[in-house]
């Protein structure tokens, strides 16, 4: 099939093409090991001279098809699936940074990512500077030093819901001659084409919209093949753990993702299970349909909340009066995804009472699946951050994060109306 296929077609048929007589649906290869006829056959794999599977910690046919589909969706050159979104972020960073290095990061990243960077990476000797995502390219560059190895941001901040100004971040990374890594989880490759806007590496928590059903953990790192790694010694100098291979010399534009797989995934073992890849791939087949519905529903809910007398404020990039609306139109033309935030009059106690009142929506530690869910980030997902760090991340004490599902929008709104009115029994009616 043509390489110019649409995103919807790739969601359904990308990554796996059955041969004559093979299963129409991607099979689950639930095996840790692979049989070879000769020692020379297996040795060629260990020498990175042939393609194939050594051990499922490094690669597996089901995983490979899932990775290839997401590579096609993002428009990259290769991908590595991991055990979780956090594992993907960690792998993406450690494939570049080591003790003594420094990275620049938008302050509005997800609380778990903020904590990973601010605490765990610092324990490994990697320093992080967080900055306001509204800075210009020149202002970002001014924060760098001679040890800066990368620039990191989210296409849609979680839960700040700020739309990434790709141009400023990309320009800064190019000026510094370092890679630009983008977490595209909330926007997804269907709504946002990160590589086309200057990203070099993309990461996802596939647990979210890609799986779409809150059924399987996972993450993925995708290489855009659009960065010159020849200036990074660890990609050029011989790797003693692989008989002195130079990743740039042997693999060219795919040097980054090959190193991530055969060096880091091999040694750290944070791989995705074949079963989770199988389940996530089934979810991925409907990504294009779900993201359209998520975006439509979220906009309808945001517009309704904006008119409610008990709602103090609403933050959704799809609203015309939102400060991120222009960026959303530029970088998210198909829709602004399914997550929004808002504040209820009365502050934190009113926010908690509202959450206690909802019936259709559920209070869960999750975001971005088919079912509507709600959470109070300041006391949950961002609880480990100080109040100052929370505000840097866009989290205020009264903020409620609502992940709008693909149910009927009228029923979602009815549930919110009942919760805001004091939690009367939810009635199955349309409004």
VEXDO-117224 format. One record per residue (C-alpha): x negated, y, z negated. Coordinates in pm, whole numbers, plus 50000, padded with zeros to 5 digits. Last residue first. Example, Ala and Ser with C-alpha at 12.3 -4.5 7.8 and 13.67 -1.06 7.14 Angstrom:
2
<<48633 49894 49286>>
<<48770 49550 49220>>
//
This chain:
431
<<53051 51799 47172>>
<<53078 51428 47220>>
<<53198 51192 46951>>
<<53073 50903 46747>>
<<53115 51066 46412>>
<<52830 51116 46172>>
<<52955 51128 45814>>
<<52906 51477 45684>>
<<52545 51577 45629>>
<<52566 51939 45523>>
<<52650 52136 45837>>
<<52294 52101 45969>>
<<52311 51723 45954>>
<<52650 51715 46128>>
<<52527 51942 46405>>
<<52209 51740 46447>>
<<52411 51421 46491>>
<<52642 51588 46740>>
<<52341 51717 46934>>
<<52199 51366 46966>>
<<52540 51235 47071>>
<<52580 51502 47339>>
<<52229 51429 47472>>
<<52324 51070 47545>>
<<52034 50856 47425>>
<<51694 50905 47588>>
<<51512 51020 47277>>
<<51424 51361 47141>>
<<51120 51359 46914>>
<<51204 51623 46654>>
<<50926 51775 46448>>
<<51052 51983 46155>>
<<50842 52281 46045>>
<<50933 52447 45713>>
<<50589 52425 45553>>
<<50416 52545 45873>>
<<50212 52323 46104>>
<<50038 52488 46401>>
<<49712 52299 46357>>
<<49544 52611 46219>>
<<49840 52637 45980>>
<<49779 52283 45861>>
<<49407 52352 45817>>
<<49488 52649 45590>>
<<49737 52441 45391>>
<<49470 52171 45351>>
<<49499 51861 45566>>
<<49578 51513 45434>>
<<49953 51585 45447>>
<<49944 51639 45823>>
<<50141 51327 45923>>
<<50357 51336 45607>>
<<50436 51636 45386>>
<<50348 51909 45636>>
<<50468 51692 45927>>
<<50840 51670 45829>>
<<50965 51394 46058>>
<<51237 51316 46313>>
<<51324 51039 46556>>
<<51535 50999 46867>>
<<51492 50656 47023>>
<<51319 50594 47358>>
<<50972 50662 47223>>
<<50763 50971 47167>>
<<50685 51012 46798>>
<<50618 50791 46501>>
<<50606 50782 46127>>
<<50982 50738 46101>>
<<51285 50935 45982>>
<<51559 50825 46221>>
<<51791 51022 46446>>
<<52144 50885 46473>>
<<52215 50946 46104>>
<<52062 51279 46005>>
<<52130 51408 45653>>
<<51801 51323 45479>>
<<51613 51506 45754>>
<<51830 51815 45698>>
<<51766 51794 45326>>
<<51390 51786 45382>>
<<51405 52093 45603>>
<<51631 52275 45355>>
<<51375 52207 45084>>
<<51091 52329 45304>>
<<51242 52663 45401>>
<<51597 52790 45351>>
<<51683 52849 45716>>
<<51587 52544 45918>>
<<51268 52549 46125>>
<<51212 52397 46466>>
<<50984 52167 46659>>
<<51018 52001 46997>>
<<50915 51673 47157>>
<<51060 51523 47475>>
<<50835 51638 47758>>
<<50809 51986 47911>>
<<50950 51894 48250>>
<<50855 51834 48613>>
<<50654 52158 48645>>
<<50427 52078 48349>>
<<50101 52264 48426>>
<<50222 52589 48581>>
<<50579 52603 48450>>
<<50453 52495 48108>>
<<50187 52767 48114>>
<<50455 53028 48184>>
<<50682 52890 47911>>
<<50413 52880 47641>>
<<50533 53192 47456>>
<<50887 53053 47459>>
<<51161 53287 47588>>
<<51236 53066 47888>>
<<51267 52752 47677>>
<<51078 52458 47830>>
<<50779 52509 47602>>
<<50986 52413 47294>>
<<50953 52591 46960>>
<<51278 52675 46780>>
<<51332 52928 46500>>
<<51544 52998 46192>>
<<51818 52743 46254>>
<<52129 52772 46036>>
<<52318 52996 46280>>
<<52269 52763 46573>>
<<52199 52925 46910>>
<<51836 52816 46946>>
<<51936 52467 46832>>
<<52157 52428 47139>>
<<51885 52541 47380>>
<<51633 52311 47216>>
<<51875 52017 47233>>
<<51940 52071 47604>>
<<51569 52113 47673>>
<<51487 51798 47478>>
<<51752 51600 47665>>
<<51626 51700 48008>>
<<51262 51636 47912>>
<<51333 51294 47761>>
<<51548 51203 48063>>
<<51276 51294 48316>>
<<51015 51127 48098>>
<<51223 50808 48080>>
<<51261 50766 48453>>
<<50892 50822 48529>>
<<50782 50597 48243>>
<<51002 50305 48353>>
<<50729 50059 48459>>
<<50511 50181 48170>>
<<50731 49995 47925>>
<<50661 49664 48095>>
<<50291 49754 48101>>
<<50299 49820 47728>>
<<50434 49469 47665>>
<<50159 49301 47870>>
<<49888 49528 47728>>
<<50010 49449 47377>>
<<49996 49077 47455>>
<<49647 49102 47600>>
<<49524 49263 47275>>
<<49367 49607 47300>>
<<48998 49629 47217>>
<<48827 49792 46918>>
<<48536 49545 46924>>
<<48272 49795 46816>>
<<47979 49634 47000>>
<<48141 49517 47325>>
<<48377 49813 47338>>
<<48078 50044 47293>>
<<47825 49893 47537>>
<<48004 49710 47818>>
<<48324 49912 47811>>
<<48221 50268 47732>>
<<47911 50229 47951>>
<<48129 50128 48245>>
<<48362 50423 48178>>
<<48086 50682 48179>>
<<47887 50550 48475>>
<<48191 50538 48707>>
<<48059 50825 48925>>
<<47740 50633 48995>>
<<47750 50272 48873>>
<<47393 50142 48902>>
<<47186 50462 48892>>
<<47417 50645 48653>>
<<47446 50346 48422>>
<<47073 50277 48411>>
<<47032 49907 48327>>
<<46738 49815 48107>>
<<46825 49452 48043>>
<<47170 49535 47910>>
<<47108 49606 47539>>
<<46788 49788 47632>>
<<46989 50055 47819>>
<<46751 50224 48062>>
<<46771 50606 48065>>
<<47034 50769 48281>>
<<47361 50749 48089>>
<<47200 50802 47747>>
<<46990 51084 47895>>
<<47288 51310 47977>>
<<47202 51538 48269>>
<<47272 51260 48522>>
<<47628 51238 48393>>
<<47766 51461 48668>>
<<48141 51478 48601>>
<<48428 51402 48838>>
<<48477 51025 48798>>
<<48804 51102 48618>>
<<48739 50837 48355>>
<<49039 50707 48160>>
<<49029 50608 47792>>
<<49326 50408 47667>>
<<49518 50346 47348>>
<<49739 50080 47200>>
<<49998 49980 46945>>
<<50303 49787 47058>>
<<50680 49801 47006>>
<<50771 50165 46957>>
<<50974 50152 47281>>
<<50802 50388 47521>>
<<50485 50188 47580>>
<<50354 50483 47783>>
<<50557 50734 47579>>
<<50382 50661 47249>>
<<50175 50355 47160>>
<<49972 50426 47474>>
<<49785 50680 47262>>
<<49620 50843 47554>>
<<49276 50967 47654>>
<<49165 51160 47961>>
<<48805 51230 48067>>
<<48685 51494 48313>>
<<48971 51744 48284>>
<<48977 52026 48539>>
<<49340 52082 48636>>
<<49363 51802 48893>>
<<49221 51567 48632>>
<<49503 51652 48389>>
<<49795 51579 48620>>
<<50078 51649 48373>>
<<50438 51524 48380>>
<<50388 51168 48505>>
<<50040 51129 48358>>
<<50191 51170 48010>>
<<50267 51510 47847>>
<<50273 51379 47492>>
<<49968 51155 47527>>
<<49746 51362 47757>>
<<49450 51389 47519>>
<<49203 51588 47727>>
<<48823 51558 47734>>
<<48614 51827 47910>>
<<48261 51715 47986>>
<<47959 51943 47928>>
<<47781 52185 48161>>
<<47839 52475 47918>>
<<47982 52692 48196>>
<<48178 52393 48327>>
<<48320 52326 47980>>
<<48424 52690 47942>>
<<48589 52696 48285>>
<<48779 52379 48200>>
<<48904 52523 47873>>
<<49014 52853 48027>>
<<49172 52685 48330>>
<<49348 52412 48136>>
<<49545 52651 47919>>
<<49693 52371 47710>>
<<50063 52400 47637>>
<<50131 52463 47268>>
<<50374 52217 47112>>
<<50226 52281 46764>>
<<50317 51921 46672>>
<<50117 51776 46842>>
<<49961 52008 47100>>
<<50057 51937 47460>>
<<49764 51889 47699>>
<<49553 51808 47393>>
<<49199 51944 47353>>
<<48829 51852 47350>>
<<48512 52025 47475>>
<<48190 51822 47493>>
<<47823 51780 47403>>
<<47731 52090 47202>>
<<47380 52047 47058>>
<<47233 52369 47202>>
<<47518 52567 47050>>
<<47879 52643 47141>>
<<48116 52895 46985>>
<<48034 53165 47243>>
<<48148 52929 47519>>
<<48498 52927 47371>>
<<48511 53308 47366>>
<<48395 53322 47728>>
<<48661 53070 47833>>
<<48931 53272 47662>>
<<49073 53178 47324>>
<<49440 53083 47295>>
<<49356 52732 47175>>
<<49234 52876 46841>>
<<48912 52703 46744>>
<<48781 52397 46565>>
<<48404 52347 46553>>
<<48294 51987 46504>>
<<47965 51841 46378>>
<<47863 51482 46444>>
<<47643 51334 46167>>
<<47835 51009 46130>>
<<48002 51135 45813>>
<<48093 51443 46017>>
<<48277 51217 46259>>
<<48490 51079 45973>>
<<48585 51409 45809>>
<<48666 51696 46045>>
<<48688 51492 46366>>
<<48894 51201 46238>>
<<49098 51439 46021>>
<<49185 51660 46318>>
<<49266 51351 46525>>
<<49503 51225 46257>>
<<49661 51568 46229>>
<<49729 51594 46604>>
<<49528 51863 46784>>
<<49614 52230 46735>>
<<49265 52345 46631>>
<<49127 52296 46983>>
<<48794 52116 46965>>
<<48430 52199 47035>>
<<48168 51927 46990>>
<<47831 51897 46818>>
<<47547 51644 46816>>
<<47311 51561 46530>>
<<47420 51198 46502>>
<<47563 51075 46829>>
<<47799 51204 47097>>
<<47883 51081 47447>>
<<48032 50730 47427>>
<<48102 50815 47064>>
<<48365 51070 47170>>
<<48564 50852 47412>>
<<48543 50551 47180>>
<<48676 50749 46885>>
<<48960 50893 47093>>
<<49053 50550 47227>>
<<49040 50395 46879>>
<<49271 50667 46749>>
<<49514 50587 47031>>
<<49513 50224 46928>>
<<49354 49886 47004>>
<<49179 50005 47318>>
<<49224 50000 47695>>
<<48926 50103 47909>>
<<48979 50292 48233>>
<<48836 50346 48580>>
<<48798 50585 48872>>
<<49067 50839 48791>>
<<49390 50962 48952>>
<<49594 50969 48632>>
<<49857 50727 48761>>
<<49601 50515 48946>>
<<49381 50478 48638>>
<<49695 50402 48436>>
<<49779 50117 48672>>
<<49420 49994 48673>>
<<49405 49975 48296>>
<<49727 49772 48283>>
<<49595 49538 48554>>
<<49263 49498 48372>>
<<49433 49428 48040>>
<<49629 49143 48192>>
<<49313 49006 48358>>
<<49099 49035 48041>>
<<48794 49244 47951>>
<<48533 49321 47686>>
<<48691 49169 47374>>
<<48855 48922 47612>>
<<48526 48746 47682>>
<<48315 48717 47994>>
<<48560 48819 48263>>
<<48474 48893 48623>>
<<48279 49124 48848>>
<<47917 49051 48935>>
<<47574 49205 48874>>
<<47648 49337 48526>>
<<47364 49114 48393>>
<<47610 48937 48161>>
<<47835 48875 48461>>
<<47549 48737 48670>>
<<47455 48510 48379>>
<<47801 48356 48388>>
<<47765 48242 48748>>
<<47403 48137 48687>>
<<47513 47916 48398>>
<<47733 47726 48640>>
<<48097 47634 48689>>
<<48264 47906 48487>>
<<48553 47893 48238>>
<<48702 48203 48077>>
<<48766 48277 47708>>
<<48995 48471 47475>>
<<49318 48367 47642>>
<<49670 48505 47645>>
<<49674 48594 48014>>
<<50022 48748 48026>>
<<50133 48751 48387>>
<<50214 49068 48587>>
<<50553 49004 48749>>
<<50584 48862 49104>>
<<50393 48550 48996>>
<<50154 48413 49263>>
<<50266 48221 49574>>
<<50082 48445 49819>>
<<49892 48711 49628>>
<<50041 48931 49360>>
<<49949 49301 49355>>
<<49882 49440 49008>>
<<49769 49786 48900>>
<<50058 49986 49042>>
<<50402 49840 49117>>
<<50656 50010 48891>>
<<50462 50303 48747>>
<<50275 50342 49077>>
<<50605 50376 49262>>
<<50723 50641 49019>>
<<50397 50834 49045>>
<<50427 50855 49424>>
<<50205 50653 49654>>
<<49924 50837 49831>>
<<49683 50544 49795>>
<<49894 50362 50054>>
<<50000 50000 50000>>
//
